[in-house]
Amino acid sequence: MFRRLTQKRPMRLADSVQQSTDVNQRYRWEHLAEELIQAMMLPITTVALAELLLMLSDVLSRLSVQASVILAAISNVLLAQAPVLVAGVLVLATIRFDRTWAVLTAVVAAYVWLVSAASLADWIRPDLPEGSFSFGWLPAVAVMLLIRALWVLADRYRSARFGKRLASSSLRFFTAVLLSFCGGLFSGWLWTLLARMLEHLAVWIFQSSTIGLVIYGFLSRLLQPTGLHAVLNHVLWTQSGSHITSSGMLVTGDLNRFLAGDATAGMYTAGFYPVVIFIVSAVLLAIYLNNRAVGKQIACSVFVLAAVVSSAGGLSVAADYLILILSPVAFLATALLSGLSFFLTEQLHILHGFALGPGLLDFLDYWQIASRPGYLLIIGGTLAIPAFLLTHVYLKLKGNRQKGKGDSHRVIQTIDPEGSADSSADTGD
């Protein structure tokens, strides 16, 4: 009886087929995720190049070089049209037939979505600066899902009357553009609603001292991929607090007051320096070192370019998207460390600001009017160590777990004539 209890029961045919189906389904999803990640490297590199041009434009403008305006204009165009590029590459990676029409439809639909959303947002909220609407790359993802749904329906129901109508590329193009226009109007209205809520939150943050500052540091990094962080920044940097300059001019906003010479301003910007200069680069280094371990072959130049524009210029959009796509857990850790950075700068009474971004250029340029800026280097170097170690250990464990899953995929089921299945290793390699 003991032998019967401890003996391994043979796997039934139905269980073997179900397990094989689950493995194949999991493999298809992992393969699709790999393709999407590889496709996203193009827009991330484009944004990093745009940030590099913007950084060079800022340097040239400080040297009074007129050509800086050209670089800034090119950079602004690339950054504004990045969601359109994202929609195109995502559709290219997910659609398997009629891809030319699919990519063309994605580009036009994404542009219609962005324009309609921004127009409605500007009309509802004329008190905000024109062009304030931003949902990051979320509209591009929505357009990709919309177009994929249309193409899948056309392929799956091609024998039915509905599918035959959708087989027309022109009809799918018109449907996608029309639905993108409606989606843009909805997202524009939703953005104004969220912006109103975030404005009230920003006012509470300004009145809540330390706890509000920590929450701001965390949310500002967490919301950056969605574009909603700009609402918090707008209220705190341009409206919170007031200062009268020596010439009698009234200046409002934490960042504006710092640049105008207010010795009490810079609280809501100083905490970004340790994050953007040190922590982001440390996390990127950890991800690159585990690049092969987690199965994502990303070129070294992408990491270097993102780290350079983040550390030197303080422009971390490309780096944030790179971290978010390759390791969402590391991105969350970066946001948590950002809140800790703001807590430390507030406790140490550190005040600093910037014109372009919280990078080395503005860190050195505004050193003279900052309060205790040297402590930012200590904070950044200290927080970069746990950021690197936590990311490195997490990705190393994740890589080992994925290798184990990869080995399990190599196990095949051999079915005996009586309907049972035994596991045996595949030696086909």
NORTANOR-V457488 format. One record per residue. RES is the residue in three letters. SS is DSSP state (hx for helix, st for strand, lp for the rest). PHI is phi in degrees with one decimal (* if undefined). BURIAL is + if it has 9 or more other ideal C-beta (glycine too) atoms within 8 Angstrom, else -. Layout:
BEGIN
res=RES ss=SS phi=PHI burial=BURIAL
res=RES ss=SS phi=PHI burial=BURIAL
END
This chain:
BEGIN
res=MET ss=lp phi=* burial=-
res=PHE ss=hx phi=-61.1 burial=-
res=ARG ss=hx phi=-66.3 burial=-
res=ARG ss=hx phi=-67.7 burial=-
res=LEU ss=hx phi=-72.1 burial=-
res=THR ss=hx phi=-89.2 burial=-
res=GLN ss=lp phi=-73.7 burial=-
res=LYS ss=lp phi=-70.2 burial=-
res=ARG ss=lp phi=-74.8 burial=-
res=PRO ss=lp phi=-66.7 burial=-
res=MET ss=st phi=-79.9 burial=+
res=ARG ss=st phi=-72.5 burial=+
res=LEU ss=hx phi=-62.0 burial=+
res=ALA ss=hx phi=-64.7 burial=-
res=ASP ss=hx phi=-65.0 burial=+
res=SER ss=hx phi=-63.9 burial=+
res=VAL ss=hx phi=-64.6 burial=-
res=GLN ss=hx phi=-64.1 burial=-
res=GLN ss=hx phi=-64.9 burial=+
res=SER ss=hx phi=-63.5 burial=+
res=THR ss=hx phi=-64.9 burial=-
res=ASP ss=hx phi=-62.1 burial=-
res=VAL ss=hx phi=-64.0 burial=+
res=ASN ss=hx phi=-64.8 burial=-
res=GLN ss=hx phi=-64.5 burial=-
res=ARG ss=hx phi=-63.7 burial=-
res=TYR ss=hx phi=-64.2 burial=+
res=ARG ss=hx phi=-63.4 burial=-
res=TRP ss=hx phi=-66.3 burial=-
res=GLU ss=hx phi=-65.6 burial=-
res=HIS ss=hx phi=-65.9 burial=-
res=LEU ss=hx phi=-63.9 burial=+
res=ALA ss=hx phi=-62.1 burial=-
res=GLU ss=hx phi=-63.2 burial=+
res=GLU ss=hx phi=-65.0 burial=+
res=LEU ss=hx phi=-65.8 burial=+
res=ILE ss=hx phi=-63.7 burial=+
res=GLN ss=hx phi=-62.7 burial=-
res=ALA ss=hx phi=-67.1 burial=+
res=MET ss=hx phi=-71.8 burial=+
res=MET ss=hx phi=-66.2 burial=+
res=LEU ss=hx phi=-65.2 burial=+
res=PRO ss=hx phi=-65.3 burial=+
res=ILE ss=hx phi=-65.9 burial=+
res=THR ss=hx phi=-64.7 burial=+
res=THR ss=hx phi=-62.4 burial=+
res=VAL ss=hx phi=-65.3 burial=+
res=ALA ss=hx phi=-63.0 burial=+
res=LEU ss=hx phi=-65.7 burial=+
res=ALA ss=hx phi=-63.7 burial=+
res=GLU ss=hx phi=-67.0 burial=+
res=LEU ss=hx phi=-64.3 burial=+
res=LEU ss=hx phi=-63.3 burial=+
res=LEU ss=hx phi=-65.9 burial=+
res=MET ss=hx phi=-67.0 burial=+
res=LEU ss=hx phi=-65.2 burial=+
res=SER ss=hx phi=-63.1 burial=+
res=ASP ss=hx phi=-65.5 burial=+
res=VAL ss=hx phi=-63.7 burial=+
res=LEU ss=hx phi=-67.3 burial=+
res=SER ss=hx phi=-66.7 burial=+
res=ARG ss=hx phi=-70.4 burial=-
res=LEU ss=lp phi=-93.0 burial=-
res=SER ss=lp phi=61.3 burial=-
res=VAL ss=lp phi=-96.3 burial=-
res=GLN ss=lp phi=-67.7 burial=-
res=ALA ss=lp phi=-66.5 burial=-
res=SER ss=hx phi=-62.5 burial=+
res=VAL ss=hx phi=-65.1 burial=+
res=ILE ss=hx phi=-66.0 burial=-
res=LEU ss=hx phi=-62.4 burial=+
res=ALA ss=hx phi=-66.0 burial=+
res=ALA ss=hx phi=-65.6 burial=-
res=ILE ss=hx phi=-62.6 burial=+
res=SER ss=hx phi=-63.1 burial=+
res=ASN ss=hx phi=-64.3 burial=+
res=VAL ss=hx phi=-65.7 burial=-
res=LEU ss=hx phi=-63.5 burial=+
res=LEU ss=hx phi=-68.1 burial=+
res=ALA ss=hx phi=-70.2 burial=-
res=GLN ss=lp phi=-95.6 burial=-
res=ALA ss=hx phi=-58.8 burial=+
res=PRO ss=hx phi=-60.9 burial=+
res=VAL ss=hx phi=-64.5 burial=+
res=LEU ss=hx phi=-64.7 burial=+
res=VAL ss=hx phi=-61.8 burial=+
res=ALA ss=hx phi=-60.6 burial=+
res=GLY ss=hx phi=-64.1 burial=+
res=VAL ss=hx phi=-72.3 burial=+
res=LEU ss=hx phi=-66.9 burial=+
res=VAL ss=hx phi=-66.3 burial=+
res=LEU ss=hx phi=-61.4 burial=+
res=ALA ss=hx phi=-83.5 burial=+
res=THR ss=hx phi=-111.4 burial=+
res=ILE ss=lp phi=-92.9 burial=+
res=ARG ss=lp phi=-108.1 burial=-
res=PHE ss=lp phi=-140.9 burial=-
res=ASP ss=lp phi=51.5 burial=-
res=ARG ss=hx phi=-71.8 burial=+
res=THR ss=hx phi=-61.8 burial=-
res=TRP ss=hx phi=-64.7 burial=+
res=ALA ss=hx phi=-64.3 burial=+
res=VAL ss=hx phi=-66.9 burial=+
res=LEU ss=hx phi=-60.6 burial=+
res=THR ss=hx phi=-63.8 burial=+
res=ALA ss=hx phi=-64.3 burial=+
res=VAL ss=hx phi=-63.7 burial=+
res=VAL ss=hx phi=-67.4 burial=+
res=ALA ss=hx phi=-64.2 burial=+
res=ALA ss=hx phi=-64.5 burial=+
res=TYR ss=hx phi=-65.0 burial=+
res=VAL ss=hx phi=-63.3 burial=+
res=TRP ss=hx phi=-59.7 burial=+
res=LEU ss=hx phi=-65.2 burial=+
res=VAL ss=hx phi=-66.4 burial=+
res=SER ss=hx phi=-65.3 burial=+
res=ALA ss=hx phi=-65.5 burial=+
res=ALA ss=hx phi=-65.0 burial=+
res=SER ss=hx phi=-65.7 burial=+
res=LEU ss=hx phi=-67.4 burial=+
res=ALA ss=hx phi=-63.3 burial=+
res=ASP ss=hx phi=-66.3 burial=+
res=TRP ss=hx phi=-73.8 burial=-
res=ILE ss=hx phi=-73.9 burial=+
res=ARG ss=lp phi=-118.5 burial=+
res=PRO ss=lp phi=-70.0 burial=-
res=ASP ss=lp phi=-74.9 burial=-
res=LEU ss=lp phi=-87.6 burial=+
res=PRO ss=lp phi=-58.7 burial=-
res=GLU ss=lp phi=-62.1 burial=-
res=GLY ss=lp phi=82.1 burial=-
res=SER ss=lp phi=-72.3 burial=+
res=PHE ss=lp phi=-59.5 burial=+
res=SER ss=lp phi=-161.9 burial=-
res=PHE ss=lp phi=-114.8 burial=+
res=GLY ss=lp phi=63.7 burial=+
res=TRP ss=lp phi=-100.8 burial=+
res=LEU ss=hx phi=-63.3 burial=+
res=PRO ss=hx phi=-59.5 burial=+
res=ALA ss=hx phi=-65.3 burial=+
res=VAL ss=hx phi=-65.4 burial=+
res=ALA ss=hx phi=-64.0 burial=+
res=VAL ss=hx phi=-64.4 burial=+
res=MET ss=hx phi=-60.7 burial=+
res=LEU ss=hx phi=-64.2 burial=-
res=LEU ss=hx phi=-64.5 burial=+
res=ILE ss=hx phi=-68.4 burial=+
res=ARG ss=hx phi=-61.7 burial=+
res=ALA ss=hx phi=-62.8 burial=-
res=LEU ss=hx phi=-63.9 burial=+
res=TRP ss=hx phi=-70.1 burial=+
res=VAL ss=hx phi=-66.8 burial=-
res=LEU ss=hx phi=-62.6 burial=+
res=ALA ss=hx phi=-64.5 burial=+
res=ASP ss=hx phi=-81.4 burial=+
res=ARG ss=hx phi=-76.2 burial=-
res=TYR ss=lp phi=-112.8 burial=+
res=ARG ss=lp phi=-69.0 burial=+
res=SER ss=lp phi=-82.9 burial=-
res=ALA ss=lp phi=-87.5 burial=-
res=ARG ss=hx phi=-64.4 burial=-
res=PHE ss=hx phi=-62.4 burial=-
res=GLY ss=hx phi=-66.8 burial=+
res=LYS ss=hx phi=-64.3 burial=+
res=ARG ss=hx phi=-69.8 burial=-
res=LEU ss=hx phi=-71.6 burial=+
res=ALA ss=lp phi=-65.1 burial=-
res=SER ss=lp phi=-73.3 burial=-
res=SER ss=hx phi=-63.1 burial=-
res=SER ss=hx phi=-65.0 burial=-
res=LEU ss=hx phi=-67.3 burial=+
res=ARG ss=hx phi=-63.4 burial=+
res=PHE ss=hx phi=-61.3 burial=+
res=PHE ss=hx phi=-64.2 burial=-
res=THR ss=hx phi=-63.8 burial=+
res=ALA ss=hx phi=-65.4 burial=+
res=VAL ss=hx phi=-66.6 burial=+
res=LEU ss=hx phi=-64.5 burial=-
res=LEU ss=hx phi=-67.5 burial=+
res=SER ss=hx phi=-67.8 burial=+
res=PHE ss=hx phi=-63.0 burial=+
res=CYS ss=hx phi=-66.1 burial=-
res=GLY ss=hx phi=-64.0 burial=+
res=GLY ss=hx phi=-65.4 burial=+
res=LEU ss=hx phi=-63.0 burial=+
res=PHE ss=hx phi=-65.5 burial=-
res=SER ss=hx phi=-67.5 burial=+
res=GLY ss=hx phi=-64.3 burial=+
res=TRP ss=hx phi=-66.8 burial=+
res=LEU ss=hx phi=-63.5 burial=-
res=TRP ss=hx phi=-63.6 burial=+
res=THR ss=hx phi=-62.9 burial=+
res=LEU ss=hx phi=-66.9 burial=-
res=LEU ss=hx phi=-66.9 burial=+
res=ALA ss=hx phi=-63.2 burial=+
res=ARG ss=hx phi=-63.8 burial=-
res=MET ss=hx phi=-66.5 burial=-
res=LEU ss=hx phi=-68.9 burial=+
res=GLU ss=hx phi=-65.1 burial=+
res=HIS ss=hx phi=-64.6 burial=-
res=LEU ss=hx phi=-64.7 burial=+
res=ALA ss=hx phi=-64.3 burial=+
res=VAL ss=hx phi=-64.2 burial=+
res=TRP ss=hx phi=-64.6 burial=+
res=ILE ss=hx phi=-60.7 burial=+
res=PHE ss=hx phi=-65.9 burial=+
res=GLN ss=hx phi=-95.1 burial=-
res=SER ss=lp phi=-107.6 burial=+
res=SER ss=hx phi=55.1 burial=-
res=THR ss=hx phi=-64.6 burial=+
res=ILE ss=hx phi=-62.9 burial=-
res=GLY ss=hx phi=-65.9 burial=+
res=LEU ss=hx phi=-66.3 burial=+
res=VAL ss=hx phi=-64.8 burial=+
res=ILE ss=hx phi=-63.2 burial=+
res=TYR ss=hx phi=-63.9 burial=+
res=GLY ss=hx phi=-60.8 burial=+
res=PHE ss=hx phi=-71.0 burial=+
res=LEU ss=hx phi=-69.2 burial=+
res=SER ss=hx phi=-62.4 burial=+
res=ARG ss=hx phi=-79.6 burial=+
res=LEU ss=hx phi=-66.7 burial=+
res=LEU ss=lp phi=-88.5 burial=+
res=GLN ss=hx phi=-59.6 burial=+
res=PRO ss=hx phi=-63.7 burial=+
res=THR ss=hx phi=-88.7 burial=+
res=GLY ss=lp phi=81.5 burial=+
res=LEU ss=lp phi=-75.5 burial=+
res=HIS ss=hx phi=-62.1 burial=+
res=ALA ss=hx phi=-63.5 burial=+
res=VAL ss=hx phi=-67.7 burial=+
res=LEU ss=hx phi=-61.1 burial=+
res=ASN ss=hx phi=-62.8 burial=+
res=HIS ss=hx phi=-62.6 burial=+
res=VAL ss=hx phi=-69.0 burial=+
res=LEU ss=hx phi=-74.3 burial=+
res=TRP ss=hx phi=-85.2 burial=+
res=THR ss=hx phi=-119.9 burial=+
res=GLN ss=lp phi=-126.5 burial=-
res=SER ss=lp phi=-83.3 burial=+
res=GLY ss=lp phi=79.3 burial=+
res=SER ss=st phi=-144.6 burial=-
res=HIS ss=st phi=-152.5 burial=+
res=ILE ss=st phi=-106.4 burial=-
res=THR ss=lp phi=-73.7 burial=+
res=SER ss=lp phi=-64.5 burial=-
res=SER ss=lp phi=-88.8 burial=-
res=GLY ss=lp phi=88.9 burial=-
res=MET ss=lp phi=-86.7 burial=-
res=LEU ss=st phi=-87.3 burial=-
res=VAL ss=st phi=-122.3 burial=+
res=THR ss=st phi=-119.9 burial=+
res=GLY ss=lp phi=99.3 burial=+
res=ASP ss=hx phi=-62.9 burial=+
res=LEU ss=hx phi=-70.7 burial=+
res=ASN ss=hx phi=-62.2 burial=+
res=ARG ss=hx phi=-68.2 burial=+
res=PHE ss=hx phi=-63.7 burial=+
res=LEU ss=hx phi=-67.4 burial=-
res=ALA ss=lp phi=-85.1 burial=+
res=GLY ss=lp phi=100.9 burial=-
res=ASP ss=lp phi=-73.0 burial=+
res=ALA ss=lp phi=-72.8 burial=-
res=THR ss=lp phi=-102.6 burial=-
res=ALA ss=lp phi=-100.6 burial=+
res=GLY ss=lp phi=113.1 burial=+
res=MET ss=hx phi=-70.6 burial=+
res=TYR ss=hx phi=-93.1 burial=+
res=THR ss=hx phi=-129.7 burial=+
res=ALA ss=hx phi=-62.6 burial=+
res=GLY ss=hx phi=-66.8 burial=+
res=PHE ss=hx phi=-75.8 burial=+
res=TYR ss=hx phi=-60.6 burial=+
res=PRO ss=hx phi=-61.0 burial=+
res=VAL ss=hx phi=-71.5 burial=+
res=VAL ss=hx phi=-74.0 burial=+
res=ILE ss=hx phi=-80.2 burial=+
res=PHE ss=hx phi=-106.6 burial=+
res=ILE ss=hx phi=-65.7 burial=+
res=VAL ss=hx phi=-60.4 burial=+
res=SER ss=hx phi=-65.6 burial=+
res=ALA ss=hx phi=-64.9 burial=+
res=VAL ss=hx phi=-66.6 burial=+
res=LEU ss=hx phi=-61.8 burial=+
res=LEU ss=hx phi=-63.5 burial=+
res=ALA ss=hx phi=-63.6 burial=+
res=ILE ss=hx phi=-66.3 burial=+
res=TYR ss=hx phi=-65.5 burial=+
res=LEU ss=hx phi=-64.1 burial=-
res=ASN ss=lp phi=-102.9 burial=+
res=ASN ss=lp phi=-58.1 burial=+
res=ARG ss=lp phi=-77.2 burial=-
res=ALA ss=lp phi=-64.1 burial=+
res=VAL ss=lp phi=-92.5 burial=+
res=GLY ss=lp phi=80.6 burial=-
res=LYS ss=lp phi=-116.3 burial=-
res=GLN ss=lp phi=-90.7 burial=-
res=ILE ss=lp phi=-107.4 burial=+
res=ALA ss=lp phi=-63.9 burial=-
res=CYS ss=hx phi=-63.7 burial=-
res=SER ss=hx phi=-61.8 burial=-
res=VAL ss=hx phi=-65.9 burial=+
res=PHE ss=hx phi=-65.1 burial=+
res=VAL ss=hx phi=-64.0 burial=-
res=LEU ss=hx phi=-63.2 burial=+
res=ALA ss=hx phi=-64.3 burial=+
res=ALA ss=hx phi=-69.3 burial=+
res=VAL ss=hx phi=-66.6 burial=+
res=VAL ss=hx phi=-68.5 burial=+
res=SER ss=hx phi=-74.5 burial=+
res=SER ss=hx phi=-73.1 burial=+
res=ALA ss=hx phi=-80.4 burial=+
res=GLY ss=hx phi=-97.7 burial=+
res=GLY ss=lp phi=77.3 burial=+
res=LEU ss=lp phi=-103.9 burial=+
res=SER ss=lp phi=-117.2 burial=+
res=VAL ss=hx phi=-64.4 burial=+
res=ALA ss=hx phi=-62.4 burial=+
res=ALA ss=hx phi=-64.9 burial=+
res=ASP ss=hx phi=-65.2 burial=+
res=TYR ss=hx phi=-66.0 burial=+
res=LEU ss=hx phi=-63.9 burial=+
res=ILE ss=hx phi=-66.9 burial=+
res=LEU ss=hx phi=-63.0 burial=+
res=ILE ss=hx phi=-74.0 burial=-
res=LEU ss=hx phi=-82.3 burial=+
res=SER ss=lp phi=-154.8 burial=+
res=PRO ss=hx phi=-59.1 burial=-
res=VAL ss=hx phi=-65.3 burial=-
res=ALA ss=hx phi=-65.1 burial=+
res=PHE ss=hx phi=-65.3 burial=+
res=LEU ss=hx phi=-64.1 burial=+
res=ALA ss=hx phi=-64.1 burial=+
res=THR ss=hx phi=-62.8 burial=+
res=ALA ss=hx phi=-65.7 burial=+
res=LEU ss=hx phi=-65.0 burial=+
res=LEU ss=hx phi=-67.7 burial=+
res=SER ss=hx phi=-64.5 burial=+
res=GLY ss=hx phi=-61.7 burial=+
res=LEU ss=hx phi=-66.7 burial=+
res=SER ss=hx phi=-62.7 burial=+
res=PHE ss=hx phi=-67.6 burial=+
res=PHE ss=hx phi=-62.8 burial=+
res=LEU ss=hx phi=-67.8 burial=+
res=THR ss=hx phi=-65.8 burial=+
res=GLU ss=hx phi=-72.3 burial=+
res=GLN ss=hx phi=-68.3 burial=-
res=LEU ss=lp phi=-92.2 burial=+
res=HIS ss=lp phi=57.3 burial=-
res=ILE ss=lp phi=-95.3 burial=+
res=LEU ss=st phi=-127.2 burial=+
res=HIS ss=lp phi=-157.5 burial=+
res=GLY ss=lp phi=-146.2 burial=+
res=PHE ss=lp phi=-158.8 burial=+
res=ALA ss=lp phi=-105.7 burial=-
res=LEU ss=lp phi=-90.4 burial=+
res=GLY ss=lp phi=-174.7 burial=+
res=PRO ss=lp phi=-76.8 burial=+
res=GLY ss=lp phi=-114.1 burial=+
res=LEU ss=hx phi=-64.2 burial=+
res=LEU ss=hx phi=-61.3 burial=+
res=ASP ss=hx phi=-74.6 burial=+
res=PHE ss=hx phi=-61.2 burial=+
res=LEU ss=hx phi=-79.2 burial=-
res=ASP ss=hx phi=-67.2 burial=-
res=TYR ss=lp phi=-105.7 burial=+
res=TRP ss=lp phi=-59.0 burial=-
res=GLN ss=lp phi=-65.7 burial=-
res=ILE ss=lp phi=-97.9 burial=-
res=ALA ss=lp phi=-82.4 burial=+
res=SER ss=st phi=-109.3 burial=+
res=ARG ss=lp phi=54.3 burial=+
res=PRO ss=lp phi=-69.0 burial=+
res=GLY ss=hx phi=-60.8 burial=-
res=TYR ss=hx phi=-66.4 burial=+
res=LEU ss=hx phi=-64.8 burial=+
res=LEU ss=hx phi=-66.4 burial=-
res=ILE ss=hx phi=-66.9 burial=-
res=ILE ss=hx phi=-62.2 burial=+
res=GLY ss=hx phi=-63.2 burial=+
res=GLY ss=hx phi=-64.6 burial=+
res=THR ss=hx phi=-70.6 burial=-
res=LEU ss=hx phi=-74.1 burial=+
res=ALA ss=hx phi=-67.7 burial=+
res=ILE ss=hx phi=-65.6 burial=+
res=PRO ss=hx phi=-64.6 burial=-
res=ALA ss=hx phi=-62.0 burial=+
res=PHE ss=hx phi=-68.1 burial=+
res=LEU ss=hx phi=-65.3 burial=+
res=LEU ss=hx phi=-63.8 burial=+
res=THR ss=hx phi=-65.8 burial=+
res=HIS ss=hx phi=-64.3 burial=+
res=VAL ss=hx phi=-66.1 burial=-
res=TYR ss=hx phi=-62.0 burial=+
res=LEU ss=hx phi=-69.4 burial=+
res=LYS ss=hx phi=-64.8 burial=+
res=LEU ss=hx phi=-65.3 burial=-
res=LYS ss=hx phi=-64.9 burial=+
res=GLY ss=hx phi=-64.0 burial=+
res=ASN ss=hx phi=-64.9 burial=+
res=ARG ss=hx phi=-67.1 burial=-
res=GLN ss=hx phi=-69.2 burial=+
res=LYS ss=hx phi=-64.1 burial=-
res=GLY ss=hx phi=-63.2 burial=-
res=LYS ss=hx phi=-66.4 burial=-
res=GLY ss=hx phi=-63.5 burial=-
res=ASP ss=hx phi=-67.4 burial=-
res=SER ss=hx phi=-69.1 burial=-
res=HIS ss=hx phi=-68.7 burial=-
res=ARG ss=lp phi=-85.5 burial=+
res=VAL ss=st phi=-90.4 burial=+
res=ILE ss=st phi=-111.8 burial=-
res=GLN ss=st phi=-104.8 burial=+
res=THR ss=st phi=-105.2 burial=-
res=ILE ss=st phi=-95.9 burial=-
res=ASP ss=lp phi=-88.4 burial=+
res=PRO ss=lp phi=-62.1 burial=-
res=GLU ss=lp phi=-90.6 burial=-
res=GLY ss=lp phi=95.8 burial=-
res=SER ss=st phi=-100.6 burial=+
res=ALA ss=st phi=-134.1 burial=+
res=ASP ss=st phi=-119.0 burial=+
res=SER ss=st phi=-88.9 burial=+
res=SER ss=st phi=-142.5 burial=-
res=ALA ss=st phi=-73.4 burial=-
res=ASP ss=lp phi=-82.3 burial=-
res=THR ss=lp phi=-104.4 burial=-
res=GLY ss=lp phi=-71.5 burial=-
res=ASP ss=lp phi=-72.0 burial=-
END
